[in-house]
Amino acid sequence: MNRRLHLSSALSLLGGDASQLQDQAHARRCEYLEAHKATYIIMRIVSYTNICVADCSYCAFYRRPQDPGGYVLSNEAIFKKIDDLLSAQGSLVAMEGGFHPKLKIDHYEQLFRAVRARYQEKIEIYGPTIVEVIFIARSSRISLQEALERLYQAGLRWIPGGGAEILTEAWRRKLSPRKYSVQEYLEGMELAQKLGFGTTATMVIGFGESWEDRLEHLEHLRKLQDRTAGFSSFLLWTYQSDHTALGGSRISNEEYLKAVAISRLYLDNVPVIRASFLTQGDQGPLALRWGASDFDIVLEDQVTQLAGATIESNVEKVLSWVRDAGIEPVKREPYRL
C-alpha cells in the first residue's frame, strides 16, 4: 500500500528532483487508466448572467448591478448555446453566473426545469457552484438544504468545485471575502454530496500563494473525500490575470505540472485528476504525463476568456495535440461515483 503524503513529505518531493515527482505521479495515474490513454469530454460553460456582487479581485467578467453591460440570458439564448454544443458532439453544459442579488430560487428552478424538459438526458447540467447556491439560499431566505433539494427536483444533478480558489482563510479574505469561509464551502459540498449530487473538486493556483497554501487546500479536500467519497474528479487550473483588479502574471507551465503531480499523489482517494487545456492550451497534454488522466474540451468560458485565456474550439485540433503526445483520447460521458 502506498504511504500517504503529508505536508513534510509533499514539500520534500516538491523540493527534490522534478523527474522523480513526475515518475511517481504518472505511476499513480496509471493505476486508474492505461498510460497510453486519456479520457475527455466536450463541454461549454454558459454564464447565464454577468451581474455579481461578490467583488472577487481576480475576476474580469462580473458587472455590478448598476454597471452598463450587465445581462441575464433568456432561455432561448441558453438553448441556442446548448444546441450548438450538441452539434459539436458535446454532452455537458456548465451553467454558472455568480451572485446576482435579484435572482431567487424560483428563477433557477424554472431554468433547470426548462433545460431538462427540452433536452431530457441528451445533456447533463453542471452547476451552479456551491457558493452560488449558498448565496441563492440566503437571498431567497431558505436553508441551503431546501435550496439544494429544490434544484435537484428541478433537474440539476451536478455541483462543480468552482468557487474554491485556494481553501485557506487568508487567501479567501484576500481574493473573495464574500464567497464564504473554508468551513462553509466544505460543509456545503458535503451536504450536496449527501443529497445525491455528483460533485467535483477544483483548485486555482497562481495568485502568489505558497506550496503550503496549496497543500492545505488539498488536505481539506482529502479529508472530506475520506468521509464521503463524493468527488468524482479534481481539476487544477491557473489564474488568468488580464483585466483583473488583482493583476499579476501567469505562472509557468512547469509549475503547473508540478502542482498536477503533487495533487495526484496527495489526493490518493480521488480517482481522476483532470488537466486544464482551457488555461494551458497546447501545453495541456503534458499534464497527462504528470498525473492527469482526463481533460475537458471547453467551447466557451467567458470568465477565463475575458481574463486572457484563449480557447481552442476546434475539437479535432485539440485531439491532435493529445495524439501528438502519444496518448489516445477516449471520449467519455458525464460520470458520477
C-alpha positions as CSV (number, residue, x, y, z in Angstrom):
1,M,0.0,0.0,0.0
2,N,1.3,3.4,-0.9
3,R,2.3,5.6,2.1
4,R,0.0,8.6,2.4
5,L,1.7,12.0,1.7
6,H,1.5,14.7,4.3
7,L,2.9,18.3,4.4
8,S,6.5,17.5,5.1
9,S,6.8,14.6,2.7
10,A,5.0,16.5,-0.1
11,L,7.3,19.5,0.4
12,S,10.3,17.2,0.2
13,L,9.1,15.8,-3.1
14,L,8.4,19.3,-4.5
15,G,11.9,20.4,-3.4
16,G,13.6,17.4,-5.0
17,D,14.2,16.1,-8.5
18,A,11.2,17.0,-10.7
19,S,11.6,13.8,-12.7
20,Q,11.1,11.7,-9.5
21,L,7.9,13.7,-8.8
22,Q,6.7,13.1,-12.3
23,D,7.5,9.4,-12.3
24,Q,5.7,8.8,-9.0
25,A,2.6,10.8,-10.1
26,H,2.5,9.1,-13.5
27,A,2.7,5.7,-11.9
28,R,-0.2,6.5,-9.6
29,R,-2.2,7.8,-12.6
30,C,-1.6,4.6,-14.4
31,E,-3.3,2.7,-11.5
32,Y,-6.5,4.3,-12.7
33,L,-6.0,4.3,-16.5
34,E,-3.5,2.9,-19.0
35,A,-0.6,5.2,-19.7
36,H,-1.4,5.5,-23.4
37,K,-5.0,6.7,-22.9
38,A,-6.7,9.7,-21.6
39,T,-10.5,10.4,-21.3
40,Y,-12.1,13.6,-22.3
41,I,-15.5,15.4,-22.6
42,I,-16.7,18.2,-24.7
43,M,-18.5,20.9,-22.8
44,R,-19.5,24.6,-22.7
45,I,-19.6,27.0,-19.8
46,V,-22.7,29.2,-20.2
47,S,-22.6,32.2,-17.9
48,Y,-26.3,32.9,-17.7
49,T,-25.6,36.3,-16.1
50,N,-22.6,38.5,-15.5
51,I,-24.2,40.5,-12.7
52,C,-22.5,39.7,-9.4
53,V,-21.9,41.4,-6.0
54,A,-19.1,39.0,-4.8
55,D,-16.4,41.5,-6.0
56,C,-13.7,38.9,-6.4
57,S,-10.4,40.6,-7.1
58,Y,-9.3,38.0,-9.6
59,C,-12.4,38.3,-11.9
60,A,-12.5,40.3,-15.1
61,F,-16.0,39.1,-16.0
62,Y,-18.5,40.4,-13.5
63,R,-20.5,43.6,-13.6
64,R,-22.2,45.2,-10.6
65,P,-26.0,45.6,-10.8
66,Q,-25.8,49.3,-11.8
67,D,-23.0,48.8,-14.3
68,P,-23.6,49.1,-18.1
69,G,-23.3,45.8,-20.0
70,G,-24.9,43.6,-17.3
71,Y,-27.2,40.9,-18.6
72,V,-29.3,37.9,-17.8
73,L,-29.6,35.4,-20.7
74,S,-33.1,34.4,-21.8
75,N,-33.9,30.7,-22.0
76,E,-33.9,31.0,-25.8
77,A,-30.3,32.3,-25.7
78,I,-29.2,29.5,-23.4
79,F,-31.0,26.9,-25.7
80,K,-29.1,28.2,-28.7
81,K,-25.8,27.7,-26.9
82,I,-26.8,24.2,-25.9
83,D,-27.9,23.4,-29.4
84,D,-24.5,24.5,-30.7
85,L,-22.8,22.3,-28.1
86,L,-24.8,19.2,-29.1
87,S,-23.9,19.9,-32.7
88,A,-20.3,19.7,-31.7
89,Q,-21.0,16.3,-30.0
90,G,-20.8,17.8,-26.6
91,S,-22.7,16.4,-23.6
92,L,-22.1,18.7,-20.6
93,V,-23.3,22.3,-20.1
94,A,-21.9,24.2,-17.1
95,M,-24.2,27.0,-16.0
96,E,-22.6,29.4,-13.6
97,G,-23.2,33.1,-13.0
98,G,-22.1,34.5,-9.7
99,F,-24.1,36.3,-7.0
100,H,-27.0,38.1,-8.7
101,P,-29.0,39.8,-5.9
102,K,-32.3,39.8,-7.7
103,L,-32.4,36.2,-8.9
104,K,-34.1,34.0,-6.4
105,I,-34.5,30.2,-6.2
106,D,-37.6,30.2,-8.4
107,H,-35.6,31.6,-11.3
108,Y,-33.1,28.7,-11.2
109,E,-35.8,26.1,-10.7
110,Q,-37.5,27.4,-13.9
111,L,-34.3,27.5,-15.8
112,F,-33.2,23.9,-14.9
113,R,-36.7,22.5,-15.5
114,A,-36.8,24.2,-18.9
115,V,-33.4,22.7,-19.9
116,R,-34.3,19.3,-18.6
117,A,-37.7,19.3,-20.3
118,R,-36.2,20.3,-23.7
119,Y,-33.1,18.1,-23.7
120,Q,-34.0,15.2,-21.3
121,E,-30.9,13.1,-21.0
122,K,-29.2,14.5,-24.1
123,I,-27.3,16.9,-22.0
124,E,-26.0,17.0,-18.4
125,I,-26.3,20.2,-16.4
126,Y,-23.2,21.1,-14.3
127,G,-23.6,24.0,-11.8
128,P,-24.1,26.4,-10.1
129,T,-21.2,26.2,-7.7
130,I,-21.9,25.6,-4.0
131,V,-21.0,29.2,-3.2
132,E,-23.6,30.4,-5.7
133,V,-26.2,28.0,-4.1
134,I,-25.4,29.4,-0.6
135,F,-26.0,32.9,-2.0
136,I,-29.2,31.9,-3.7
137,A,-30.5,30.2,-0.5
138,R,-29.7,33.2,1.7
139,S,-31.1,35.8,-0.7
140,S,-34.2,33.6,-1.0
141,R,-34.5,33.3,2.8
142,I,-34.4,29.5,2.8
143,S,-32.0,26.9,4.1
144,L,-29.1,25.6,2.0
145,Q,-30.7,22.1,2.2
146,E,-34.0,23.4,0.9
147,A,-32.3,25.2,-2.0
148,L,-30.3,22.1,-3.0
149,E,-33.4,19.9,-2.8
150,R,-35.4,22.2,-4.9
151,L,-32.7,22.5,-7.5
152,Y,-32.4,18.7,-7.6
153,Q,-36.1,18.3,-8.1
154,A,-35.8,20.8,-11.0
155,G,-33.3,18.6,-12.8
156,L,-29.9,19.7,-11.6
157,R,-27.5,16.7,-10.8
158,W,-24.1,18.2,-10.5
159,I,-22.4,20.8,-8.2
160,P,-18.9,21.6,-9.5
161,G,-16.0,22.6,-7.4
162,G,-15.7,26.2,-8.6
163,G,-15.6,28.9,-6.0
164,A,-12.9,27.1,-4.0
165,E,-9.9,29.0,-5.4
166,I,-7.4,28.5,-2.5
167,L,-9.0,27.0,0.6
168,T,-7.2,28.9,3.2
169,E,-8.9,31.6,5.3
170,A,-6.2,34.2,4.5
171,W,-6.5,33.7,0.7
172,R,-10.3,33.7,0.8
173,R,-10.2,37.1,2.6
174,K,-7.8,38.4,0.1
175,L,-9.4,37.1,-3.1
176,S,-13.1,36.8,-2.4
177,P,-14.2,37.7,1.1
178,R,-17.9,37.4,0.2
179,K,-17.5,33.8,-1.0
180,Y,-17.9,32.4,2.5
181,S,-15.4,30.7,4.7
182,V,-13.5,27.5,4.1
183,Q,-15.8,25.7,6.6
184,E,-18.9,27.0,4.9
185,Y,-17.6,25.9,1.5
186,L,-16.7,22.4,2.7
187,E,-19.9,21.9,4.6
188,G,-21.9,23.0,1.6
189,M,-20.2,20.5,-0.7
190,E,-20.6,17.7,1.9
191,L,-24.4,18.5,2.1
192,A,-24.7,18.4,-1.7
193,Q,-23.0,15.0,-1.7
194,K,-25.3,13.6,1.0
195,L,-28.3,14.8,-1.0
196,G,-27.2,12.8,-4.1
197,F,-25.4,15.4,-6.2
198,G,-22.4,14.5,-8.2
199,T,-19.5,16.8,-7.3
200,T,-16.1,17.7,-8.5
201,A,-13.2,19.3,-6.7
202,T,-11.0,22.2,-8.0
203,M,-8.1,24.4,-7.2
204,V,-6.9,27.6,-8.9
205,I,-3.2,28.4,-8.4
206,G,-1.0,31.4,-9.4
207,F,-2.3,34.2,-7.1
208,G,1.0,34.3,-5.2
209,E,0.1,31.5,-2.8
210,S,2.8,29.2,-1.3
211,W,3.1,25.5,-1.8
212,E,2.0,25.2,1.9
213,D,-1.2,27.0,1.0
214,R,-1.9,24.7,-1.9
215,L,-1.2,21.6,0.2
216,E,-3.6,22.9,2.9
217,H,-6.3,23.1,0.2
218,L,-5.6,19.5,-0.9
219,E,-5.7,18.4,2.7
220,H,-9.2,19.9,3.2
221,L,-10.4,18.1,0.0
222,R,-8.8,14.8,1.0
223,K,-10.4,14.8,4.5
224,L,-13.8,15.5,3.0
225,Q,-13.3,12.7,0.4
226,D,-12.3,10.3,3.2
227,R,-15.7,10.9,4.8
228,T,-17.9,10.9,1.7
229,A,-16.1,9.6,-1.4
230,G,-18.2,12.2,-3.2
231,F,-15.7,13.8,-5.5
232,S,-15.5,12.1,-8.9
233,S,-12.6,14.2,-10.1
234,F,-10.2,17.1,-9.3
235,L,-9.4,19.9,-11.8
236,L,-6.4,22.1,-11.3
237,W,-6.2,25.3,-13.4
238,T,-4.2,28.5,-13.3
239,Y,-5.2,32.1,-12.6
240,Q,-5.6,34.3,-15.7
241,S,-4.6,37.8,-14.7
242,D,-5.6,40.1,-17.6
243,H,-8.0,43.0,-16.8
244,T,-8.4,42.0,-13.2
245,A,-8.2,44.1,-10.1
246,L,-5.7,41.7,-8.6
247,G,-3.3,41.8,-11.6
248,G,-0.1,39.8,-11.6
249,S,1.2,37.4,-14.1
250,R,0.7,33.8,-15.1
251,I,2.7,31.0,-13.5
252,S,4.8,28.8,-15.8
253,N,3.5,25.6,-17.2
254,E,6.4,23.8,-15.4
255,E,5.0,25.0,-12.1
256,Y,1.5,23.9,-13.2
257,L,2.9,20.4,-14.0
258,K,4.4,20.0,-10.6
259,A,1.1,21.1,-9.0
260,V,-0.7,18.5,-11.0
261,A,1.8,15.8,-9.9
262,I,1.6,16.6,-6.2
263,S,-2.2,16.8,-6.5
264,R,-2.3,13.3,-8.0
265,L,-0.1,11.9,-5.2
266,Y,-1.8,13.8,-2.3
267,L,-5.4,13.1,-3.4
268,D,-4.9,9.4,-3.1
269,N,-8.7,8.9,-2.7
270,V,-9.8,10.8,-5.8
271,P,-10.0,8.6,-8.9
272,V,-9.5,11.2,-11.6
273,I,-7.2,14.2,-12.0
274,R,-8.2,16.5,-14.9
275,A,-5.8,18.6,-16.9
276,S,-6.8,22.2,-17.8
277,F,-6.4,22.6,-21.5
278,L,-8.6,25.7,-21.1
279,T,-5.8,27.6,-19.3
280,Q,-2.7,25.7,-20.5
281,G,-3.6,25.5,-24.2
282,D,-1.4,23.2,-26.4
283,Q,0.8,22.6,-23.3
284,G,-2.1,20.9,-21.6
285,P,-1.3,17.4,-22.9
286,L,2.0,17.4,-20.9
287,A,-0.1,17.1,-17.8
288,L,-1.3,13.7,-19.0
289,R,2.3,12.5,-18.2
290,W,2.4,14.2,-14.8
291,G,-0.6,12.6,-13.1
292,A,-3.7,13.7,-15.0
293,S,-5.8,11.2,-16.9
294,D,-8.7,13.3,-18.2
295,F,-9.3,16.7,-19.9
296,D,-12.1,18.9,-21.0
297,I,-12.6,20.4,-24.4
298,V,-14.3,23.7,-23.5
299,L,-16.1,25.5,-26.3
300,E,-16.8,28.7,-24.2
301,D,-15.9,30.1,-20.9
302,Q,-16.3,33.9,-20.8
303,V,-14.8,34.2,-17.3
304,T,-11.4,32.9,-18.3
305,Q,-11.6,34.4,-21.8
306,L,-12.1,37.9,-20.5
307,A,-9.1,37.4,-18.2
308,G,-6.8,36.4,-21.2
309,A,-7.4,32.7,-21.8
310,T,-7.5,31.7,-25.5
311,I,-10.0,28.9,-26.2
312,E,-9.3,26.4,-29.0
313,S,-12.8,25.3,-30.0
314,N,-11.7,23.1,-32.9
315,V,-12.2,19.7,-31.3
316,E,-10.1,17.8,-33.8
317,K,-7.2,20.2,-33.3
318,V,-7.3,19.7,-29.6
319,L,-7.4,15.9,-30.0
320,S,-4.4,16.1,-32.3
321,W,-2.4,17.7,-29.5
322,V,-3.1,14.7,-27.4
323,R,-2.3,12.2,-30.1
324,D,0.9,14.0,-30.9
325,A,1.9,13.5,-27.3
326,G,1.5,9.7,-27.9
327,I,-1.8,9.4,-26.0
328,E,-5.1,8.0,-27.3
329,P,-8.0,10.3,-26.4
330,V,-11.1,8.3,-25.3
331,K,-14.4,10.2,-25.3
332,R,-16.5,9.7,-22.1
333,E,-19.9,10.7,-20.9
334,P,-20.5,12.7,-17.7
335,Y,-19.9,10.3,-14.8
336,R,-20.6,10.1,-11.1
337,L,-19.3,7.8,-8.4
